[in-house]
Amino acid sequence: MQIDAAHLGLRRPEALARLVDAGVGLSTTIHPTVMRAVTHLDVTDEDISRASELIPEALLSAVRA
């Protein structure tokens, strides 16, 4: 899954920093505002559900601020 933070007015470094603060790690892409969400074998369904909640919370907090 790709996440584009451009419509929130965020560049990738700021978006990634907000996500790390929330406990979520995403991968970078060549695009300046796009990140990728990938999983590994040790990532559980619960981990994915929690990340799905944390990602919008972390990124939308920039819009509300």
PDB file of N, CA, C, O and CB in Angstrom:
ATOM      1  N   MET A   1       0.844  -1.171   0.000  1.00  0.00           N
ATOM      2  CA  MET A   1       0.000   0.000   0.000  1.00  0.00           C
ATOM      3  C   MET A   1       0.888   1.231   0.000  1.00  0.00           C
ATOM      4  O   MET A   1       1.915   1.265   0.678  1.00  0.00           O
ATOM      5  CB  MET A   1      -0.960  -0.001   1.211  1.00  0.00           C
ATOM      6  N   GLN A   2       0.490   2.242  -0.762  1.00  0.00           N
ATOM      7  CA  GLN A   2       1.211   3.506  -0.773  1.00  0.00           C
ATOM      8  C   GLN A   2       0.377   4.575  -0.083  1.00  0.00           C
ATOM      9  O   GLN A   2      -0.852   4.583  -0.164  1.00  0.00           O
ATOM     10  CB  GLN A   2       1.555   3.930  -2.215  1.00  0.00           C
ATOM     11  N   ILE A   3       1.072   5.469   0.591  1.00  0.00           N
ATOM     12  CA  ILE A   3       0.423   6.581   1.277  1.00  0.00           C
ATOM     13  C   ILE A   3       1.066   7.860   0.764  1.00  0.00           C
ATOM     14  O   ILE A   3       2.284   8.023   0.841  1.00  0.00           O
ATOM     15  CB  ILE A   3       0.551   6.457   2.846  1.00  0.00           C
ATOM     16  N   ASP A   4       0.249   8.764   0.240  1.00  0.00           N
ATOM     17  CA  ASP A   4       0.742  10.043  -0.267  1.00  0.00           C
ATOM     18  C   ASP A   4       0.301  11.145   0.688  1.00  0.00           C
ATOM     19  O   ASP A   4      -0.894  11.382   0.864  1.00  0.00           O
ATOM     20  CB  ASP A   4       0.223  10.318  -1.717  1.00  0.00           C
ATOM     21  N   ALA A   5       1.258  11.805   1.295  1.00  0.00           N
ATOM     22  CA  ALA A   5       0.966  12.843   2.279  1.00  0.00           C
ATOM     23  C   ALA A   5       0.851  14.229   1.661  1.00  0.00           C
ATOM     24  O   ALA A   5       0.680  15.210   2.386  1.00  0.00           O
ATOM     25  CB  ALA A   5       2.032  12.854   3.337  1.00  0.00           C
ATOM     26  N   ALA A   6       0.939  14.332   0.350  1.00  0.00           N
ATOM     27  CA  ALA A   6       0.921  15.628  -0.324  1.00  0.00           C
ATOM     28  C   ALA A   6      -0.349  16.418  -0.034  1.00  0.00           C
ATOM     29  O   ALA A   6      -0.287  17.620   0.222  1.00  0.00           O
ATOM     30  CB  ALA A   6       1.069  15.435  -1.815  1.00  0.00           C
ATOM     31  N   HIS A   7      -1.505  15.749  -0.074  1.00  0.00           N
ATOM     32  CA  HIS A   7      -2.770  16.466   0.134  1.00  0.00           C
ATOM     33  C   HIS A   7      -2.893  17.008   1.561  1.00  0.00           C
ATOM     34  O   HIS A   7      -3.772  17.822   1.844  1.00  0.00           O
ATOM     35  CB  HIS A   7      -3.953  15.543  -0.171  1.00  0.00           C
ATOM     36  N   LEU A   8      -2.010  16.555   2.457  1.00  0.00           N
ATOM     37  CA  LEU A   8      -1.992  17.075   3.822  1.00  0.00           C
ATOM     38  C   LEU A   8      -0.968  18.198   3.982  1.00  0.00           C
ATOM     39  O   LEU A   8      -0.831  18.775   5.061  1.00  0.00           O
ATOM     40  CB  LEU A   8      -1.691  15.951   4.809  1.00  0.00           C
ATOM     41  N   GLY A   9      -0.255  18.501   2.903  1.00  0.00           N
ATOM     42  CA  GLY A   9       0.764  19.530   2.950  1.00  0.00           C
ATOM     43  C   GLY A   9       2.048  19.062   3.622  1.00  0.00           C
ATOM     44  O   GLY A   9       2.830  19.879   4.109  1.00  0.00           O
ATOM     45  N   LEU A  10       2.267  17.751   3.650  1.00  0.00           N
ATOM     46  CA  LEU A  10       3.449  17.188   4.301  1.00  0.00           C
ATOM     47  C   LEU A  10       4.434  16.661   3.272  1.00  0.00           C
ATOM     48  O   LEU A  10       4.041  16.042   2.283  1.00  0.00           O
ATOM     49  CB  LEU A  10       3.050  16.070   5.266  1.00  0.00           C
ATOM     50  N   ARG A  11       5.696  16.906   3.505  1.00  0.00           N
ATOM     51  CA  ARG A  11       6.746  16.250   2.739  1.00  0.00           C
ATOM     52  C   ARG A  11       7.069  14.958   3.476  1.00  0.00           C
ATOM     53  O   ARG A  11       6.761  14.805   4.658  1.00  0.00           O
ATOM     54  CB  ARG A  11       8.028  17.172   2.572  1.00  0.00           C
ATOM     55  N   ARG A  12       7.687  14.044   2.765  1.00  0.00           N
ATOM     56  CA  ARG A  12       7.961  12.727   3.334  1.00  0.00           C
ATOM     57  C   ARG A  12       8.749  12.767   4.646  1.00  0.00           C
ATOM     58  O   ARG A  12       8.372  12.042   5.567  1.00  0.00           O
ATOM     59  CB  ARG A  12       8.710  11.906   2.338  1.00  0.00           C
ATOM     60  N   PRO A  13       9.820  13.565   4.800  1.00  0.00           N
ATOM     61  CA  PRO A  13      10.562  13.535   6.066  1.00  0.00           C
ATOM     62  C   PRO A  13       9.694  13.889   7.287  1.00  0.00           C
ATOM     63  O   PRO A  13       9.806  13.262   8.341  1.00  0.00           O
ATOM     64  CB  PRO A  13      11.736  14.494   5.986  1.00  0.00           C
ATOM     65  N   GLU A  14       8.836  14.895   7.130  1.00  0.00           N
ATOM     66  CA  GLU A  14       7.948  15.265   8.238  1.00  0.00           C
ATOM     67  C   GLU A  14       6.929  14.165   8.514  1.00  0.00           C
ATOM     68  O   GLU A  14       6.662  13.833   9.668  1.00  0.00           O
ATOM     69  CB  GLU A  14       7.223  16.585   7.930  1.00  0.00           C
ATOM     70  N   ALA A  15       6.365  13.602   7.450  1.00  0.00           N
ATOM     71  CA  ALA A  15       5.384  12.530   7.619  1.00  0.00           C
ATOM     72  C   ALA A  15       6.025  11.325   8.294  1.00  0.00           C
ATOM     73  O   ALA A  15       5.442  10.750   9.214  1.00  0.00           O
ATOM     74  CB  ALA A  15       4.783  12.123   6.261  1.00  0.00           C
ATOM     75  N   LEU A  16       7.216  10.935   7.850  1.00  0.00           N
ATOM     76  CA  LEU A  16       7.897   9.787   8.451  1.00  0.00           C
ATOM     77  C   LEU A  16       8.224  10.042   9.919  1.00  0.00           C
ATOM     78  O   LEU A  16       8.103   9.139  10.747  1.00  0.00           O
ATOM     79  CB  LEU A  16       9.178   9.467   7.680  1.00  0.00           C
ATOM     80  N   ALA A  17       8.635  11.258  10.243  1.00  0.00           N
ATOM     81  CA  ALA A  17       8.942  11.588  11.641  1.00  0.00           C
ATOM     82  C   ALA A  17       7.695  11.473  12.506  1.00  0.00           C
ATOM     83  O   ALA A  17       7.761  10.943  13.615  1.00  0.00           O
ATOM     84  CB  ALA A  17       9.531  13.009  11.747  1.00  0.00           C
ATOM     85  N   ARG A  18       6.573  11.954  12.021  1.00  0.00           N
ATOM     86  CA  ARG A  18       5.320  11.835  12.770  1.00  0.00           C
ATOM     87  C   ARG A  18       4.933  10.364  12.959  1.00  0.00           C
ATOM     88  O   ARG A  18       4.453   9.973  14.023  1.00  0.00           O
ATOM     89  CB  ARG A  18       4.189  12.592  12.046  1.00  0.00           C
ATOM     90  N   LEU A  19       5.144   9.566  11.931  1.00  0.00           N
ATOM     91  CA  LEU A  19       4.811   8.149  12.020  1.00  0.00           C
ATOM     92  C   LEU A  19       5.731   7.416  12.987  1.00  0.00           C
ATOM     93  O   LEU A  19       5.274   6.577  13.764  1.00  0.00           O
ATOM     94  CB  LEU A  19       4.885   7.505  10.647  1.00  0.00           C
ATOM     95  N   VAL A  20       7.012   7.723  12.946  1.00  0.00           N
ATOM     96  CA  VAL A  20       7.949   7.100  13.889  1.00  0.00           C
ATOM     97  C   VAL A  20       7.562   7.453  15.315  1.00  0.00           C
ATOM     98  O   VAL A  20       7.579   6.592  16.195  1.00  0.00           O
ATOM     99  CB  VAL A  20       9.401   7.546  13.602  1.00  0.00           C
ATOM    100  N   ASP A  21       7.214   8.710  15.549  1.00  0.00           N
ATOM    101  CA  ASP A  21       6.771   9.131  16.892  1.00  0.00           C
ATOM    102  C   ASP A  21       5.541   8.340  17.336  1.00  0.00           C
ATOM    103  O   ASP A  21       5.348   8.103  18.528  1.00  0.00           O
ATOM    104  CB  ASP A  21       6.456  10.645  16.908  1.00  0.00           C
ATOM    105  N   ALA A  22       4.708   7.931  16.373  1.00  0.00           N
ATOM    106  CA  ALA A  22       3.502   7.157  16.680  1.00  0.00           C
ATOM    107  C   ALA A  22       3.788   5.656  16.770  1.00  0.00           C
ATOM    108  O   ALA A  22       2.905   4.873  17.122  1.00  0.00           O
ATOM    109  CB  ALA A  22       2.435   7.414  15.622  1.00  0.00           C
ATOM    110  N   GLY A  23       5.024   5.258  16.451  1.00  0.00           N
ATOM    111  CA  GLY A  23       5.385   3.851  16.533  1.00  0.00           C
ATOM    112  C   GLY A  23       5.183   3.062  15.255  1.00  0.00           C
ATOM    113  O   GLY A  23       5.117   1.833  15.282  1.00  0.00           O
ATOM    114  N   VAL A  24       5.084   3.764  14.133  1.00  0.00           N
ATOM    115  CA  VAL A  24       4.867   3.102  12.843  1.00  0.00           C
ATOM    116  C   VAL A  24       6.045   3.402  11.929  1.00  0.00           C
ATOM    117  O   VAL A  24       6.465   4.554  11.810  1.00  0.00           O
ATOM    118  CB  VAL A  24       3.528   3.565  12.188  1.00  0.00           C
ATOM    119  N   GLY A  25       6.576   2.377  11.287  1.00  0.00           N
ATOM    120  CA  GLY A  25       7.644   2.565  10.322  1.00  0.00           C
ATOM    121  C   GLY A  25       7.147   2.264   8.920  1.00  0.00           C
ATOM    122  O   GLY A  25       6.577   1.202   8.671  1.00  0.00           O
ATOM    123  N   LEU A  26       7.363   3.197   8.006  1.00  0.00           N
ATOM    124  CA  LEU A  26       7.025   2.989   6.600  1.00  0.00           C
ATOM    125  C   LEU A  26       8.294   3.122   5.767  1.00  0.00           C
ATOM    126  O   LEU A  26       9.290   3.680   6.227  1.00  0.00           O
ATOM    127  CB  LEU A  26       5.938   4.001   6.125  1.00  0.00           C
ATOM    128  N   SER A  27       8.255   2.615   4.556  1.00  0.00           N
ATOM    129  CA  SER A  27       9.388   2.685   3.639  1.00  0.00           C
ATOM    130  C   SER A  27       9.252   3.904   2.740  1.00  0.00           C
ATOM    131  O   SER A  27       8.151   4.392   2.485  1.00  0.00           O
ATOM    132  CB  SER A  27       9.490   1.401   2.794  1.00  0.00           C
ATOM    133  N   THR A  28      10.396   4.383   2.268  1.00  0.00           N
ATOM    134  CA  THR A  28      10.385   5.527   1.358  1.00  0.00           C
ATOM    135  C   THR A  28      10.223   5.055  -0.083  1.00  0.00           C
ATOM    136  O   THR A  28      10.370   3.871  -0.386  1.00  0.00           O
ATOM    137  CB  THR A  28      11.676   6.356   1.510  1.00  0.00           C
ATOM    138  N   THR A  29       9.922   5.994  -0.951  1.00  0.00           N
ATOM    139  CA  THR A  29       9.853   5.762  -2.392  1.00  0.00           C
ATOM    140  C   THR A  29      10.650   6.879  -3.053  1.00  0.00           C
ATOM    141  O   THR A  29      11.213   7.729  -2.363  1.00  0.00           O
ATOM    142  CB  THR A  29       8.355   5.722  -2.916  1.00  0.00           C
ATOM    143  N   ILE A  30      10.702   6.887  -4.374  1.00  0.00           N
ATOM    144  CA  ILE A  30      11.425   7.967  -5.056  1.00  0.00           C
ATOM    145  C   ILE A  30      10.618   9.266  -5.082  1.00  0.00           C
ATOM    146  O   ILE A  30      11.176  10.334  -5.333  1.00  0.00           O
ATOM    147  CB  ILE A  30      11.771   7.546  -6.485  1.00  0.00           C
ATOM    148  N   HIS A  31       9.329   9.185  -4.829  1.00  0.00           N
ATOM    149  CA  HIS A  31       8.472  10.373  -4.835  1.00  0.00           C
ATOM    150  C   HIS A  31       8.637  11.111  -3.501  1.00  0.00           C
ATOM    151  O   HIS A  31       8.714  10.464  -2.457  1.00  0.00           O
ATOM    152  CB  HIS A  31       6.971   9.984  -5.077  1.00  0.00           C
ATOM    153  N   PRO A  32       8.691  12.441  -3.510  1.00  0.00           N
ATOM    154  CA  PRO A  32       8.970  13.195  -2.279  1.00  0.00           C
ATOM    155  C   PRO A  32       7.869  13.174  -1.215  1.00  0.00           C
ATOM    156  O   PRO A  32       8.114  13.586  -0.081  1.00  0.00           O
ATOM    157  CB  PRO A  32       9.241  14.598  -2.635  1.00  0.00           C
ATOM    158  N   THR A  33       6.678  12.711  -1.547  1.00  0.00           N
ATOM    159  CA  THR A  33       5.613  12.705  -0.547  1.00  0.00           C
ATOM    160  C   THR A  33       5.006  11.322  -0.320  1.00  0.00           C
ATOM    161  O   THR A  33       4.099  11.175   0.500  1.00  0.00           O
ATOM    162  CB  THR A  33       4.531  13.663  -0.957  1.00  0.00           C
ATOM    163  N   VAL A  34       5.492  10.308  -1.035  1.00  0.00           N
ATOM    164  CA  VAL A  34       4.883   8.977  -0.993  1.00  0.00           C
ATOM    165  C   VAL A  34       5.720   8.014  -0.148  1.00  0.00           C
ATOM    166  O   VAL A  34       6.947   7.971  -0.246  1.00  0.00           O
ATOM    167  CB  VAL A  34       4.717   8.422  -2.416  1.00  0.00           C
ATOM    168  N   MET A  35       5.014   7.243   0.686  1.00  0.00           N
ATOM    169  CA  MET A  35       5.630   6.203   1.503  1.00  0.00           C
ATOM    170  C   MET A  35       4.925   4.894   1.216  1.00  0.00           C
ATOM    171  O   MET A  35       3.795   4.885   0.728  1.00  0.00           O
ATOM    172  CB  MET A  35       5.564   6.554   3.020  1.00  0.00           C
ATOM    173  N   ARG A  36       5.595   3.774   1.520  1.00  0.00           N
ATOM    174  CA  ARG A  36       5.016   2.449   1.291  1.00  0.00           C
ATOM    175  C   ARG A  36       4.860   1.728   2.614  1.00  0.00           C
ATOM    176  O   ARG A  36       5.731   1.787   3.483  1.00  0.00           O
ATOM    177  CB  ARG A  36       5.891   1.618   0.322  1.00  0.00           C
ATOM    178  N   ALA A  37       3.741   1.051   2.750  1.00  0.00           N
ATOM    179  CA  ALA A  37       3.512   0.187   3.906  1.00  0.00           C
ATOM    180  C   ALA A  37       3.719  -1.249   3.444  1.00  0.00           C
ATOM    181  O   ALA A  37       3.010  -1.735   2.563  1.00  0.00           O
ATOM    182  CB  ALA A  37       2.070   0.395   4.516  1.00  0.00           C
ATOM    183  N   VAL A  38       4.686  -1.916   4.039  1.00  0.00           N
ATOM    184  CA  VAL A  38       4.963  -3.316   3.722  1.00  0.00           C
ATOM    185  C   VAL A  38       5.009  -4.096   5.027  1.00  0.00           C
ATOM    186  O   VAL A  38       5.243  -3.529   6.095  1.00  0.00           O
ATOM    187  CB  VAL A  38       6.305  -3.470   2.925  1.00  0.00           C
ATOM    188  N   THR A  39       4.783  -5.395   4.931  1.00  0.00           N
ATOM    189  CA  THR A  39       4.818  -6.223   6.134  1.00  0.00           C
ATOM    190  C   THR A  39       5.853  -7.329   5.989  1.00  0.00           C
ATOM    191  O   THR A  39       6.376  -7.588   4.905  1.00  0.00           O
ATOM    192  CB  THR A  39       3.432  -6.826   6.418  1.00  0.00           C
ATOM    193  N   HIS A  40       6.126  -7.958   7.099  1.00  0.00           N
ATOM    194  CA  HIS A  40       7.050  -9.084   7.164  1.00  0.00           C
ATOM    195  C   HIS A  40       6.323 -10.232   7.840  1.00  0.00           C
ATOM    196  O   HIS A  40       5.229 -10.048   8.374  1.00  0.00           O
ATOM    197  CB  HIS A  40       8.368  -8.711   7.931  1.00  0.00           C
ATOM    198  N   LEU A  41       6.913 -11.400   7.820  1.00  0.00           N
ATOM    199  CA  LEU A  41       6.290 -12.579   8.409  1.00  0.00           C
ATOM    200  C   LEU A  41       5.980 -12.411   9.895  1.00  0.00           C
ATOM    201  O   LEU A  41       5.022 -12.995  10.402  1.00  0.00           O
ATOM    202  CB  LEU A  41       7.182 -13.772   8.215  1.00  0.00           C
ATOM    203  N   ASP A  42       6.790 -11.614  10.591  1.00  0.00           N
ATOM    204  CA  ASP A  42       6.584 -11.465  12.028  1.00  0.00           C
ATOM    205  C   ASP A  42       5.564 -10.384  12.389  1.00  0.00           C
ATOM    206  O   ASP A  42       5.321 -10.143  13.572  1.00  0.00           O
ATOM    207  CB  ASP A  42       7.893 -11.153  12.691  1.00  0.00           C
ATOM    208  N   VAL A  43       4.969  -9.733  11.399  1.00  0.00           N
ATOM    209  CA  VAL A  43       3.940  -8.725  11.634  1.00  0.00           C
ATOM    210  C   VAL A  43       2.586  -9.425  11.688  1.00  0.00           C
ATOM    211  O   VAL A  43       2.208 -10.147  10.765  1.00  0.00           O
ATOM    212  CB  VAL A  43       3.959  -7.621  10.524  1.00  0.00           C
ATOM    213  N   THR A  44       1.867  -9.199  12.780  1.00  0.00           N
ATOM    214  CA  THR A  44       0.581  -9.873  12.973  1.00  0.00           C
ATOM    215  C   THR A  44      -0.573  -9.057  12.393  1.00  0.00           C
ATOM    216  O   THR A  44      -0.414  -7.884  12.055  1.00  0.00           O
ATOM    217  CB  THR A  44       0.338 -10.133  14.463  1.00  0.00           C
ATOM    218  N   ASP A  45      -1.723  -9.692  12.287  1.00  0.00           N
ATOM    219  CA  ASP A  45      -2.932  -8.975  11.866  1.00  0.00           C
ATOM    220  C   ASP A  45      -3.241  -7.850  12.840  1.00  0.00           C
ATOM    221  O   ASP A  45      -3.674  -6.772  12.433  1.00  0.00           O
ATOM    222  CB  ASP A  45      -4.134  -9.938  11.765  1.00  0.00           C
ATOM    223  N   GLU A  46      -3.019  -8.097  14.119  1.00  0.00           N
ATOM    224  CA  GLU A  46      -3.239  -7.061  15.131  1.00  0.00           C
ATOM    225  C   GLU A  46      -2.297  -5.881  14.914  1.00  0.00           C
ATOM    226  O   GLU A  46      -2.711  -4.730  15.056  1.00  0.00           O
ATOM    227  CB  GLU A  46      -3.045  -7.637  16.544  1.00  0.00           C
ATOM    228  N   ASP A  47      -1.035  -6.148  14.572  1.00  0.00           N
ATOM    229  CA  ASP A  47      -0.077  -5.077  14.270  1.00  0.00           C
ATOM    230  C   ASP A  47      -0.567  -4.224  13.107  1.00  0.00           C
ATOM    231  O   ASP A  47      -0.482  -2.997  13.146  1.00  0.00           O
ATOM    232  CB  ASP A  47       1.308  -5.665  13.946  1.00  0.00           C
ATOM    233  N   ILE A  48      -1.077  -4.881  12.079  1.00  0.00           N
ATOM    234  CA  ILE A  48      -1.565  -4.163  10.899  1.00  0.00           C
ATOM    235  C   ILE A  48      -2.791  -3.323  11.251  1.00  0.00           C
ATOM    236  O   ILE A  48      -2.907  -2.181  10.808  1.00  0.00           O
ATOM    237  CB  ILE A  48      -1.905  -5.152   9.764  1.00  0.00           C
ATOM    238  N   SER A  49      -3.692  -3.875  12.035  1.00  0.00           N
ATOM    239  CA  SER A  49      -4.877  -3.122  12.457  1.00  0.00           C
ATOM    240  C   SER A  49      -4.477  -1.893  13.263  1.00  0.00           C
ATOM    241  O   SER A  49      -5.022  -0.806  13.071  1.00  0.00           O
ATOM    242  CB  SER A  49      -5.818  -4.013  13.285  1.00  0.00           C
ATOM    243  N   ARG A  50      -3.525  -2.076  14.160  1.00  0.00           N
ATOM    244  CA  ARG A  50      -3.078  -0.949  14.993  1.00  0.00           C
ATOM    245  C   ARG A  50      -2.403   0.115  14.134  1.00  0.00           C
ATOM    246  O   ARG A  50      -2.646   1.308  14.319  1.00  0.00           O
ATOM    247  CB  ARG A  50      -2.108  -1.437  16.096  1.00  0.00           C
ATOM    248  N   ALA A  51      -1.562  -0.305  13.200  1.00  0.00           N
ATOM    249  CA  ALA A  51      -0.910   0.658  12.304  1.00  0.00           C
ATOM    250  C   ALA A  51      -1.948   1.395  11.470  1.00  0.00           C
ATOM    251  O   ALA A  51      -1.793   2.586  11.198  1.00  0.00           O
ATOM    252  CB  ALA A  51       0.106  -0.052  11.384  1.00  0.00           C
ATOM    253  N   SER A  52      -3.001   0.700  11.062  1.00  0.00           N
ATOM    254  CA  SER A  52      -4.071   1.329  10.282  1.00  0.00           C
ATOM    255  C   SER A  52      -4.787   2.420  11.068  1.00  0.00           C
ATOM    256  O   SER A  52      -5.330   3.357  10.483  1.00  0.00           O
ATOM    257  CB  SER A  52      -5.076   0.282   9.832  1.00  0.00           C
ATOM    258  N   GLU A  53      -4.788   2.301  12.378  1.00  0.00           N
ATOM    259  CA  GLU A  53      -5.360   3.348  13.230  1.00  0.00           C
ATOM    260  C   GLU A  53      -4.358   4.473  13.459  1.00  0.00           C
ATOM    261  O   GLU A  53      -4.723   5.649  13.445  1.00  0.00           O
ATOM    262  CB  GLU A  53      -5.809   2.760  14.576  1.00  0.00           C
ATOM    263  N   LEU A  54      -3.099   4.114  13.670  1.00  0.00           N
ATOM    264  CA  LEU A  54      -2.081   5.099  14.014  1.00  0.00           C
ATOM    265  C   LEU A  54      -1.674   5.994  12.849  1.00  0.00           C
ATOM    266  O   LEU A  54      -1.386   7.174  13.048  1.00  0.00           O
ATOM    267  CB  LEU A  54      -0.874   4.402  14.540  1.00  0.00           C
ATOM    268  N   ILE A  55      -1.648   5.446  11.635  1.00  0.00           N
ATOM    269  CA  ILE A  55      -1.196   6.233  10.480  1.00  0.00           C
ATOM    270  C   ILE A  55      -2.064   7.469  10.261  1.00  0.00           C
ATOM    271  O   ILE A  55      -1.522   8.572  10.195  1.00  0.00           O
ATOM    272  CB  ILE A  55      -1.201   5.371   9.219  1.00  0.00           C
ATOM    273  N   PRO A  56      -3.383   7.336  10.146  1.00  0.00           N
ATOM    274  CA  PRO A  56      -4.176   8.559   9.950  1.00  0.00           C
ATOM    275  C   PRO A  56      -4.104   9.506  11.144  1.00  0.00           C
ATOM    276  O   PRO A  56      -4.076  10.724  10.968  1.00  0.00           O
ATOM    277  CB  PRO A  56      -5.624   8.198   9.682  1.00  0.00           C
ATOM    278  N   GLU A  57      -4.074   8.957  12.352  1.00  0.00           N
ATOM    279  CA  GLU A  57      -3.961   9.813  13.538  1.00  0.00           C
ATOM    280  C   GLU A  57      -2.699  10.658  13.485  1.00  0.00           C
ATOM    281  O   GLU A  57      -2.742  11.863  13.732  1.00  0.00           O
ATOM    282  CB  GLU A  57      -3.969   8.967  14.816  1.00  0.00           C
ATOM    283  N   ALA A  58      -1.576  10.027  13.162  1.00  0.00           N
ATOM    284  CA  ALA A  58      -0.291  10.738  13.130  1.00  0.00           C
ATOM    285  C   ALA A  58      -0.254  11.773  12.010  1.00  0.00           C
ATOM    286  O   ALA A  58       0.206  12.897  12.215  1.00  0.00           O
ATOM    287  CB  ALA A  58       0.864   9.743  12.958  1.00  0.00           C
ATOM    288  N   LEU A  59      -0.733  11.401  10.835  1.00  0.00           N
ATOM    289  CA  LEU A  59      -0.655  12.328   9.696  1.00  0.00           C
ATOM    290  C   LEU A  59      -1.701  13.432   9.785  1.00  0.00           C
ATOM    291  O   LEU A  59      -1.424  14.571   9.409  1.00  0.00           O
ATOM    292  CB  LEU A  59      -0.826  11.568   8.386  1.00  0.00           C
ATOM    293  N   LEU A  60      -2.887  13.119  10.270  1.00  0.00           N
ATOM    294  CA  LEU A  60      -3.922  14.144  10.365  1.00  0.00           C
ATOM    295  C   LEU A  60      -3.665  15.129  11.499  1.00  0.00           C
ATOM    296  O   LEU A  60      -4.220  16.228  11.499  1.00  0.00           O
ATOM    297  CB  LEU A  60      -5.271  13.497  10.553  1.00  0.00           C
ATOM    298  N   SER A  61      -2.833  14.751  12.464  1.00  0.00           N
ATOM    299  CA  SER A  61      -2.514  15.684  13.536  1.00  0.00           C
ATOM    300  C   SER A  61      -1.780  16.910  12.992  1.00  0.00           C
ATOM    301  O   SER A  61      -1.834  17.984  13.591  1.00  0.00           O
ATOM    302  CB  SER A  61      -1.667  14.992  14.610  1.00  0.00           C
ATOM    303  N   ALA A  62      -1.094  16.751  11.858  1.00  0.00           N
ATOM    304  CA  ALA A  62      -0.421  17.875  11.228  1.00  0.00           C
ATOM    305  C   ALA A  62      -1.417  18.869  10.667  1.00  0.00           C
ATOM    306  O   ALA A  62      -1.170  20.074  10.683  1.00  0.00           O
ATOM    307  CB  ALA A  62       0.502  17.392  10.133  1.00  0.00           C
ATOM    308  N   VAL A  63      -2.529  18.379  10.176  1.00  0.00           N
ATOM    309  CA  VAL A  63      -3.564  19.230   9.591  1.00  0.00           C
ATOM    310  C   VAL A  63      -4.305  19.991  10.694  1.00  0.00           C
ATOM    311  O   VAL A  63      -4.653  21.161  10.530  1.00  0.00           O
ATOM    312  CB  VAL A  63      -4.557  18.384   8.754  1.00  0.00           C
ATOM    313  N   ARG A  64      -4.536  19.319  11.800  1.00  0.00           N
ATOM    314  CA  ARG A  64      -5.288  19.927  12.906  1.00  0.00           C
ATOM    315  C   ARG A  64      -4.465  20.951  13.672  1.00  0.00           C
ATOM    316  O   ARG A  64      -5.017  21.836  14.324  1.00  0.00           O
ATOM    317  CB  ARG A  64      -5.771  18.853  13.860  1.00  0.00           C
ATOM    318  N   ALA A  65      -3.138  20.831  13.593  1.00  0.00           N
ATOM    319  CA  ALA A  65      -2.252  21.717  14.390  1.00  0.00           C
ATOM    320  C   ALA A  65      -2.216  23.125  13.853  1.00  0.00           C
ATOM    321  O   ALA A  65      -1.524  23.979  14.407  1.00  0.00           O
ATOM    322  CB  ALA A  65      -0.837  21.165  14.424  1.00  0.00           C
TER     323      ALA A  65
END
